[in-house]
Structure formats: C-alpha cells, structure tokens
C-alpha cells in the first residue's frame, strides 16, 4: 500500500500553521496539489487585482511544490482553475506557455463569486503523475513529444 507523503516548502506560506490543509500530498506516483493562490511565504497577497501577475505567482508556487516532490510542471495531468472573472483566462496563455511549454494538461475553468479574499482573482489546483513518459493520442503512441520531460522556465516572460 502506498504511503501518503505531505509536501511542503519553506518558500511558501506555512499552511499547516495557519490553516488546516497541506500544500500537496504525494501517494505513490501521484501528487495532489491544493489550490494555490498568489500569496508569498508571509501570507501576503501579491499582484492585487493583476490577473497575469497572480497566475504567474500561482504557477511559480505550484512549480516549487512539484520540485520539492521530485516532479515538474510537465508531470501535471489535470488543472482546475477557479476564477473571479472567467474572461481573464484568455490573458493567461503567455504565462502558461512559459511554465508548461507544449505540455497541455486536462483543464477545467470555472467562474466563482468569491475566493477567500477580494483581491485574489485566481486559485489553481493540480494533479501530477510522476514517471509516465508515454503519450498516446487517438490510439497511437506519439514519438518526440516533450510531455513528461522537464521544462526549464525561462528568465524572462515570453512575448505574446
């Protein structure tokens, strides 16, 4: 039976001290990442009312947790977006490509009335599966696809 491993990082806000949840839990080769918000390690909300800045910080927090768990953004198989304004998701693509490259996980995006603070515009949770490199598309293995391989985040943001 696979054991549950609680994943935490000193670079993120200490969730277990202030709130009753874990940042992520790994069970076998699956990692479940709790909803990430644009907060720094002191629980300060960053990029207030700036969706692009917030999604960048959310992905950076997610990347940190995955690396602590021995994984990467390329292992993410499912993303769930909770947005204050659904139209903001269109602004995300340059940041998304920066963190995921050509990897496109299954995604759900919903608009919500309120997140836990009025200045937070987005929260994202994820599921990652480590060690699965084979890609099957329409019943056939796809050679040469970069899915499942590590992707290095560039230093500067990608132009639109």
C-alpha positions in Angstrom: 0.0 0.0 0.0 1.4 3.4 -1.0 2.1 5.8 1.9 0.9 9.4 1.9 3.7 12.0 2.0 2.9 15.6 2.9 4.7 18.0 0.6 5.7 21.5 1.9 8.2 24.2 1.0 9.8 26.9 3.2 9.3 29.2 0.2 5.5 29.1 0.5 3.2 30.2 3.3 3.1 27.7 6.1 -0.4 26.3 5.5 -0.5 23.8 8.4 0.4 26.5 11.0 -2.3 29.0 10.0 -4.9 26.8 8.1 -5.8 23.2 8.4 -4.6 21.9 5.0 -1.4 20.6 3.3 0.1 22.3 0.2 0.3 18.9 -1.5 0.2 15.2 -0.8 2.0 12.5 -2.8 0.6 9.0 -2.9 2.7 6.6 -4.9 3.5 8.4 -8.2 0.5 10.8 -7.9 0.8 14.3 -6.5 -2.3 16.2 -5.4 -1.7 20.0 -5.1 -4.1 22.0 -3.1 -5.4 25.2 -4.6 -2.6 27.7 -5.0 -3.2 31.4 -4.6 -0.9 34.4 -5.3 0.4 34.5 -1.7 4.1 34.8 -0.6 5.6 32.9 2.3 4.2 35.6 4.8 0.6 35.1 3.5 0.8 38.5 1.8 -1.4 38.6 -1.4 0.8 39.7 -4.3 -0.3 41.4 -7.5 -3.6 42.6 -6.2 -6.1 42.9 -9.0 -3.5 41.9 -11.6 -4.5 38.6 -13.1 -1.4 38.0 -15.1 0.9 38.7 -12.1 -1.3 36.4 -9.9 -1.3 33.5 -12.3 2.5 33.8 -12.7 2.8 33.6 -8.9 0.4 30.7 -8.7 2.3 28.7 -11.3 5.6 29.6 -9.5 4.2 28.2 -6.2 3.0 25.1 -8.0 6.4 24.6 -9.7 8.1 24.9 -6.3 5.9 22.2 -4.7 6.3 19.9 -7.7 10.1 20.2 -7.5 10.1 19.5 -3.7 8.1 16.4 -4.6 10.7 15.3 -7.2 8.4 16.3 -10.1 7.9 19.1 -12.6 5.2 21.0 -14.4 5.5 18.5 -17.2 4.0 15.8 -14.9 0.8 17.8 -14.4 -2.1 15.9 -15.9 -5.1 18.0 -14.5 -5.5 21.6 -13.7 -8.6 23.2 -12.1 -8.9 27.0 -12.3 -11.2 29.0 -10.1 -11.5 32.5 -11.5 -13.3 35.6 -10.3 -13.7 36.6 -13.9 -13.7 33.8 -16.5 -12.6 36.1 -19.3 -9.2 36.6 -17.5 -8.2 33.0 -18.5 -7.5 34.4 -22.0 -4.8 36.6 -20.6 -3.0 33.5 -19.2 -1.6 31.9 -22.3 1.9 33.6 -22.4 2.4 32.7 -18.8 1.0 29.2 -19.3 3.5 28.6 -22.2 6.3 29.8 -20.0 5.6 27.2 -17.4 4.2 24.3 -19.5 5.9 24.7 -22.9 4.0 22.4 -25.3 2.5 20.3 -22.5 -1.2 20.7 -22.2 -2.9 19.0 -19.2 -6.6 18.4 -19.0 -8.2 21.6 -17.6 -11.3 22.9 -16.0 -12.0 26.6 -15.5 -15.0 27.9 -13.6 -16.0 31.4 -12.5 -16.7 31.8 -8.8 -18.5 34.6 -6.9 -15.7 35.0 -4.4 -12.4 33.4 -3.4 -11.1 33.7 0.1 -10.0 37.3 -0.3 -11.5 40.0 -2.6 -8.1 40.8 -4.1 -7.5 37.2 -5.2 -8.6 36.7 -8.8 -7.5 33.1 -9.3 -6.8 29.8 -7.5 -5.5 26.7 -9.2 -5.3 23.1 -8.0 -3.5 20.3 -9.8 -2.8 16.6 -10.1 0.5 15.4 -11.3 1.6 11.8 -12.2 5.4 11.2 -12.0 7.3 8.8 -14.3 4.8 8.3 -17.1 6.5 9.4 -20.3 4.5 7.6 -23.0 2.0 9.7 -24.9 -1.0 8.1 -26.6 -3.0 10.3 -28.9 -6.0 8.9 -30.8 -4.9 5.4 -30.0 -1.3 5.8 -31.2 1.9 6.5 -29.4 3.3 9.9 -30.4 7.1 10.0 -30.7 9.1 13.1 -29.9 6.5 15.0 -27.9 8.1 16.8 -24.9 5.4 15.8 -22.5 6.7 14.2 -19.3 10.2 15.7 -19.7 11.5 18.5 -17.6 10.9 22.0 -19.0 13.1 24.9 -17.8 11.3 28.1 -17.1 13.0 31.0 -19.0 14.2 34.0 -17.0 12.0 36.5 -19.0 8.4 36.3 -19.9 7.5 35.1 -23.4 6.2 37.8 -25.8 2.6 37.4 -26.9 
